Amino acid sequence: MINNLALLRQEGLKALNNKLGAAGTVIFIRQFENGYGDYTNEREIKLKDVTLNDIVSSIRKRKVTK
C-alpha cells in the first residue's frame, strides 16, 4: 500500500499514461475536476438580456450557414 499521496498520484498518472496515452490521461482526469466559480450566477448575468426570440433567431442563422 502506498501511504505517500504524492507518490500515489505520480504512480497513478504513470499507469494512466501507459494505458491511455497522454491525451487519454488528460481526458480521463478532466472528468473528475470540480471546476470553479458560480456557473448559475454567471449564466444569469450573461443571459440577462437574451430573449427567446434571440435564441430562435440565432438557431435559424446557424441552420442557414450550414
N, CA, C and O atoms as a DFTB+ gen file, in Angstrom:
264 C
 N C O
     1  1       0.846      -1.188       0.000
     2  2       0.000       0.000       0.000
     3  2       0.883       1.240       0.000
     4  3       1.877       1.318       0.722
     5  1       0.502       2.194      -0.815
     6  2       1.270       3.430      -0.899
     7  2       0.654       4.456       0.052
     8  3      -0.502       4.846      -0.114
     9  1       1.427       4.890       1.048
    10  2       0.934       5.849       2.025
    11  2       1.255       7.289       1.644
    12  3       0.604       8.210       2.139
    13  1       2.224       7.502       0.792
    14  2       2.630       8.831       0.372
    15  2       1.716       9.277      -0.781
    16  3       1.763       8.695      -1.865
    17  1       0.888      10.304      -0.553
    18  2      -0.089      10.719      -1.560
    19  2       0.566      11.248      -2.832
    20  3       0.053      11.024      -3.928
    21  1       1.690      11.946      -2.701
    22  2       2.389      12.440      -3.888
    23  2       2.884      11.274      -4.741
    24  3       2.784      11.310      -5.967
    25  1       3.417      10.243      -4.092
    26  2       3.896       9.066      -4.813
    27  2       2.724       8.309      -5.436
    28  3       2.824       7.820      -6.562
    29  1       1.629       8.213      -4.714
    30  2       0.437       7.542      -5.232
    31  2      -0.061       8.247      -6.491
    32  3      -0.395       7.605      -7.487
    33  1      -0.106       9.573      -6.429
    34  2      -0.549      10.348      -7.591
    35  2       0.407      10.146      -8.772
    36  3      -0.032       9.955      -9.907
    37  1       1.691      10.190      -8.503
    38  2       2.694      10.008      -9.552
    39  2       2.565       8.637     -10.207
    40  3       2.586       8.525     -11.433
    41  1       2.433       7.604      -9.396
    42  2       2.318       6.244      -9.941
    43  2       0.994       6.062     -10.682
    44  3       0.936       5.375     -11.702
    45  1      -0.052       6.672     -10.171
    46  2      -1.355       6.602     -10.843
    47  2      -1.319       7.263     -12.204
    48  3      -1.822       6.712     -13.183
    49  1      -0.721       8.449     -12.267
    50  2      -0.601       9.139     -13.543
    51  2       0.250       8.351     -14.530
    52  3      -0.040       8.304     -15.725
    53  1       1.300       7.737     -14.009
    54  2       2.166       6.923     -14.861
    55  2       1.381       5.734     -15.434
    56  3       1.511       5.413     -16.615
    57  1       0.574       5.089     -14.598
    58  2      -0.225       3.946     -15.049
    59  2      -1.262       4.383     -16.088
    60  3      -1.461       3.705     -17.096
    61  1      -1.917       5.513     -15.837
    62  2      -2.884       6.022     -16.809
    63  2      -2.209       6.340     -18.136
    64  3      -2.713       5.986     -19.201
    65  1      -1.075       7.003     -18.062
    66  2      -0.358       7.373     -19.275
    67  2       0.086       6.143     -20.055
    68  3       0.017       6.133     -21.285
    69  1       0.539       5.110     -19.358
    70  2       0.963       3.882     -20.024
    71  2      -0.202       3.195     -20.725
    72  3      -0.039       2.641     -21.812
    73  1      -1.360       3.232     -20.111
    74  2      -2.528       2.538     -20.660
    75  2      -3.304       3.384     -21.666
    76  3      -3.749       2.873     -22.694
    77  1      -3.470       4.698     -21.371
    78  2      -4.333       5.541     -22.190
    79  2      -3.588       6.514     -23.092
    80  3      -4.181       7.097     -23.999
    81  1      -2.299       6.692     -22.853
    82  2      -1.544       7.711     -23.576
    83  2      -1.805       9.074     -22.955
    84  3      -2.662       9.220     -22.084
    85  1      -1.055      10.070     -23.415
    86  2      -1.143      11.407     -22.820
    87  2      -2.536      12.016     -22.996
    88  3      -3.116      12.524     -22.036
    89  1      -3.070      11.966     -24.210
    90  2      -4.376      12.574     -24.470
    91  2      -5.475      11.876     -23.668
    92  3      -6.337      12.536     -23.088
    93  1      -5.444      10.556     -23.635
    94  2      -6.443       9.803     -22.879
    95  2      -6.373      10.095     -21.389
    96  3      -7.401      10.168     -20.717
    97  1      -5.169      10.262     -20.876
    98  2      -4.985      10.590     -19.462
    99  2      -5.607      11.939     -19.145
   100  3      -6.299      12.082     -18.138
   101  1      -5.368      12.919     -19.987
   102  2      -5.933      14.254     -19.764
   103  2      -7.458      14.202     -19.807
   104  3      -8.123      14.782     -18.948
   105  1      -8.007      13.522     -20.786
   106  2      -9.468      13.410     -20.891
   107  2     -10.043      12.729     -19.664
   108  3     -11.072      13.158     -19.143
   109  1      -9.395      11.677     -19.197
   110  2      -9.855      10.957     -18.007
   111  2      -9.841      11.856     -16.778
   112  3     -10.816      11.901     -16.028
   113  1      -8.749      12.566     -16.572
   114  2      -8.605      13.415     -15.385
   115  2      -9.610      14.558     -15.402
   116  3     -10.135      14.932     -14.353
   117  1      -9.883      15.115     -16.565
   118  2     -10.819      16.238     -16.663
   119  2     -12.223      15.858     -16.197
   120  3     -12.992      16.730     -15.791
   121  1     -12.562      14.593     -16.248
   122  2     -13.880      14.147     -15.804
   123  2     -14.074      14.341     -14.306
   124  3     -15.210      14.384     -13.833
   125  1     -12.995      14.456     -13.560
   126  2     -13.080      14.476     -12.112
   127  2     -12.727      15.823     -11.487
   128  3     -12.702      15.951     -10.263
   129  1     -12.454      16.831     -12.322
   130  2     -12.141      18.143     -11.781
   131  2     -13.419      18.834     -11.331
   132  3     -14.460      18.717     -11.978
   133  1     -13.334      19.554     -10.221
   134  2     -14.500      20.233      -9.677
   135  2     -14.831      21.528     -10.393
   136  3     -15.981      21.968     -10.363
   137  1     -13.876      22.133     -11.019
   138  2     -14.106      23.420     -11.642
   139  2     -14.109      24.517     -10.593
   140  3     -13.689      24.297      -9.457
   141  1     -14.574      25.685     -10.965
   142  2     -14.570      26.806     -10.044
   143  2     -15.627      27.814     -10.469
   144  3     -16.181      27.717     -11.564
   145  1     -15.899      28.761      -9.617
   146  2     -16.855      29.814      -9.925
   147  2     -18.280      29.396      -9.623
   148  3     -18.533      28.309      -9.105
   149  1     -19.197      30.276      -9.954
   150  2     -20.625      30.037      -9.746
   151  2     -21.296      30.083     -11.106
   152  3     -21.727      31.144     -11.559
   153  1     -21.384      28.940     -11.751
   154  2     -21.901      28.859     -13.110
   155  2     -23.309      29.424     -13.209
   156  3     -23.624      30.145     -14.156
   157  1     -24.156      29.105     -12.242
   158  2     -25.543      29.558     -12.286
   159  2     -25.613      31.075     -12.267
   160  3     -26.336      31.673     -13.064
   161  1     -24.879      31.697     -11.376
   162  2     -24.881      33.151     -11.284
   163  2     -24.281      33.779     -12.548
   164  3     -24.817      34.759     -13.066
   165  1     -23.186      33.224     -13.037
   166  2     -22.559      33.752     -14.245
   167  2     -23.497      33.641     -15.443
   168  3     -23.562      34.550     -16.271
   169  1     -24.218      32.535     -15.535
   170  2     -25.166      32.332     -16.635
   171  2     -26.303      33.343     -16.549
   172  3     -26.709      33.915     -17.560
   173  1     -26.816      33.562     -15.333
   174  2     -27.890      34.550     -15.133
   175  2     -27.453      35.925     -15.605
   176  3     -28.212      36.618     -16.283
   177  1     -26.247      36.326     -15.257
   178  2     -25.736      37.646     -15.646
   179  2     -25.539      37.713     -17.158
   180  3     -25.947      38.682     -17.800
   181  1     -24.919      36.691     -17.719
   182  2     -24.600      36.693     -19.144
   183  2     -25.859      36.675     -20.006
   184  3     -25.892      37.305     -21.063
   185  1     -26.892      35.961     -19.569
   186  2     -28.102      35.798     -20.378
   187  2     -29.238      36.719     -19.948
   188  3     -30.374      36.563     -20.396
   189  1     -28.933      37.672     -19.086
   190  2     -29.949      38.550     -18.511
   191  2     -30.818      39.210     -19.581
   192  3     -32.036      39.282     -19.422
   193  1     -30.219      39.685     -20.654
   194  2     -30.952      40.430     -21.678
   195  2     -31.287      39.601     -22.916
   196  3     -31.763      40.148     -23.911
   197  1     -31.046      38.303     -22.870
   198  2     -31.317      37.435     -24.018
   199  2     -32.764      36.960     -23.954
   200  3     -33.227      36.447     -22.936
   201  1     -33.457      37.146     -25.066
   202  2     -34.855      36.721     -25.127
   203  2     -34.973      35.395     -25.880
   204  3     -34.015      34.929     -26.497
   205  1     -36.142      34.808     -25.818
   206  2     -36.404      33.578     -26.560
   207  2     -36.289      33.848     -28.062
   208  3     -35.787      33.011     -28.812
   209  1     -36.754      35.011     -28.493
   210  2     -36.635      35.372     -29.915
   211  2     -35.175      35.461     -30.343
   212  3     -34.843      35.083     -31.467
   213  1     -34.292      35.954     -29.469
   214  2     -32.854      35.998     -29.768
   215  2     -32.313      34.596     -29.997
   216  3     -31.536      34.364     -30.923
   217  1     -32.723      33.677     -29.162
   218  2     -32.251      32.293     -29.263
   219  2     -32.739      31.651     -30.559
   220  3     -31.967      31.010     -31.273
   221  1     -34.028      31.828     -30.858
   222  2     -34.602      31.264     -32.083
   223  2     -33.911      31.853     -33.308
   224  3     -33.580      31.131     -34.248
   225  1     -33.698      33.151     -33.294
   226  2     -33.014      33.815     -34.403
   227  2     -31.606      33.273     -34.595
   228  3     -31.176      33.046     -35.726
   229  1     -30.892      33.067     -33.506
   230  2     -29.540      32.522     -33.577
   231  2     -29.529      31.122     -34.174
   232  3     -28.668      30.791     -34.989
   233  1     -30.483      30.313     -33.767
   234  2     -30.585      28.943     -34.296
   235  2     -30.867      28.974     -35.795
   236  3     -30.258      28.229     -36.563
   237  1     -31.783      29.830     -36.202
   238  2     -32.117      29.924     -37.628
   239  2     -30.921      30.377     -38.452
   240  3     -30.699      29.874     -39.553
   241  1     -30.153      31.322     -37.930
   242  2     -28.960      31.800     -38.643
   243  2     -27.945      30.676     -38.813
   244  3     -27.323      30.546     -39.868
   245  1     -27.782      29.872     -37.782
   246  2     -26.824      28.762     -37.872
   247  2     -27.251      27.733     -38.897
   248  3     -26.421      27.185     -39.622
   249  1     -28.570      27.469     -38.958
   250  2     -29.069      26.492     -39.926
   251  2     -28.846      26.963     -41.356
   252  3     -28.571      26.152     -42.240
   253  1     -28.963      28.265     -41.589
   254  2     -28.782      28.823     -42.917
   255  2     -27.335      28.733     -43.362
   256  3     -27.060      28.483     -44.536
   257  1     -26.398      28.937     -42.429
   258  2     -24.972      28.932     -42.791
   259  2     -24.406      27.536     -42.971
   260  3     -23.288      27.396     -43.468
   261  1     -25.119      26.520     -42.593
   262  2     -24.590      25.151     -42.721
   263  2     -24.893      24.549     -44.042
   264  3     -24.515      23.406     -44.300
